[in-house]
Amino acid sequence: MSRMVECVKLNKMAEGLERPPYPGALGQRVFDNISKEAWQLWLQQQTILINENRLSLAEPKSRVFLEEQMVKFLFEGGGTQVNFTP
């Protein structure tokens, strides 16, 4: 049987992730509170942000920006298109 979580993004019980998708405390928070479905929505949004803003994941500022956007998208009701300012 799959693991179920009360997904804070979708406001419903849904299938949870198999393991934390991100390192550290934030990864554990995502694992505990975000469903597979919501995580897939984030991955789609992340791809849009990377492409539209031409981000390089080798750049620390880009990674910080994406982490901030992930928190906003998954936990704070964000999800609108945001432009990166280096």
Buried (B, 14 or more C-beta within 10 A) or exposed (E): EEEEBBBBBBEEEBBBBEEBBBEEEBBEBBBEBBBBEBBEBBEEBBEEBBEEBEBEEEEEEBEEBBEEBBBBBBBEEBBEEBEBEE
